[in-house]
Structure formats: structure tokens, C-alpha cells
Amino acid sequence: MSAEWIIQVIESSLILALTLGGPFMVIALGLGLTISILQAATQVNEMTLSFVPKIVGAGFCLWVGSGWMLEKWVSFTTELISVTALQGMAP
């Protein structure tokens, strides 16, 4: 195994992590910003009011995108295992 291959694996792992985590972060950011603006406008400062919608949004994102996320994750893992096996067989 060469250093270039290890760097490539780390790079693709980070890209996959950002791809899978990105929708959660965008939804949580959007909901948090919206709730914060509503709280500032109405002067209601309840902590659970900002926390619960984020949890519900993340759960909805997981429910909608779980098939796509699982397919991406399995594809990456399968490719990584097959390439690792080929790297181990090389002289």
C-alpha cells in the first residue's frame, strides 16, 4: 500500500462523510435560523422550541434519504474492500 493510495482513501472517505452529513446540517441550519428569527420576533425564549424542530427535521431527512445514504455507503465499502484486496495481492 502506497502513501498515495492511503491519501486517496482518506479523501474519498471525507467526501462521503460530507455528502452523507450535508443534508442533515443544511436542514438543521435552516430550521434553527427560522426558529431563531421567529423567537426574536415574538420574544419567546424557550430552548425546546429550537431543539425539537431540529430533531424532527433530522429524523425526516433520515427517513427520506436513508435508502440513498445506505446505497452510497455500501457502494463505498464494497469498492474499498475490493481495492484493498487487490492492493494486498500486488507484489
C-alpha positions as CSV (number, residue, x, y, z in Angstrom):
1,M,0.0,0.0,0.0
2,S,1.4,3.3,-1.0
3,A,1.0,6.7,0.6
4,E,-0.9,8.0,-2.4
5,W,-3.5,5.2,-2.1
6,I,-4.0,5.9,1.6
7,I,-4.4,9.6,0.9
8,Q,-6.9,8.8,-1.8
9,V,-8.9,6.6,0.6
10,I,-8.9,9.3,3.3
11,E,-10.0,11.9,0.7
12,S,-12.9,9.8,-0.6
13,S,-13.9,8.9,3.0
14,L,-14.1,12.6,3.9
15,I,-16.1,13.4,0.8
16,L,-18.5,10.6,1.5
17,A,-18.9,11.8,5.1
18,L,-19.6,15.3,4.0
19,T,-22.1,14.0,1.3
20,L,-24.0,12.0,3.8
21,G,-23.9,14.5,6.6
22,G,-24.6,17.6,4.5
23,P,-28.4,17.3,4.2
24,F,-28.7,17.0,8.0
25,M,-26.6,20.1,8.5
26,V,-28.5,22.1,5.9
27,I,-31.9,21.2,7.4
28,A,-30.7,21.8,11.0
29,L,-29.2,25.2,9.9
30,G,-32.4,26.2,8.1
31,L,-34.7,25.2,10.9
32,G,-32.5,26.7,13.5
33,L,-32.3,30.0,11.7
34,T,-36.1,30.1,11.0
35,I,-36.9,29.3,14.6
36,S,-34.4,31.9,15.9
37,I,-35.9,34.6,13.8
38,L,-39.4,33.7,15.0
39,Q,-38.2,33.7,18.6
40,A,-36.6,37.1,18.2
41,A,-39.7,38.5,16.5
42,T,-42.1,37.1,19.2
43,Q,-39.7,37.4,22.1
44,V,-40.3,33.8,23.2
45,N,-37.1,32.4,24.5
46,E,-37.9,28.7,25.0
47,M,-34.9,26.3,24.5
48,T,-37.0,23.3,23.5
49,L,-38.7,25.4,20.8
50,S,-35.5,25.5,18.8
51,F,-34.3,21.9,19.7
52,V,-37.4,19.9,18.8
53,P,-37.8,21.1,15.2
54,K,-34.2,20.3,14.5
55,I,-34.7,16.7,15.8
56,V,-37.9,16.3,13.8
57,G,-36.2,17.7,10.7
58,A,-33.2,15.4,11.1
59,G,-35.5,12.4,11.6
60,F,-37.4,13.3,8.5
61,C,-34.2,13.7,6.5
62,L,-33.1,10.3,7.7
63,W,-36.4,8.8,6.8
64,V,-36.5,10.3,3.3
65,G,-32.8,9.8,2.4
66,S,-32.0,6.5,4.2
67,G,-32.1,4.4,1.0
68,W,-29.8,6.7,-0.9
69,M,-27.4,7.0,2.0
70,L,-27.3,3.3,2.5
71,E,-26.6,2.7,-1.2
72,K,-23.8,5.2,-1.1
73,W,-22.3,3.7,2.0
74,V,-22.5,0.1,0.8
75,S,-21.1,1.1,-2.6
76,F,-18.1,2.9,-1.0
77,T,-17.4,0.0,1.4
78,T,-17.6,-2.6,-1.4
79,E,-15.2,-0.7,-3.5
80,L,-12.9,-0.1,-0.6
81,I,-12.8,-3.8,0.3
82,S,-12.2,-4.9,-3.3
83,V,-9.5,-2.4,-3.9
84,T,-7.8,-3.3,-0.6
85,A,-7.9,-7.0,-1.6
86,L,-6.3,-6.1,-4.9
87,Q,-3.6,-4.0,-3.2
88,G,-2.8,-6.9,-0.9
89,M,-2.3,-9.3,-3.8
90,A,0.1,-6.9,-5.6
91,P,3.8,-7.9,-5.4
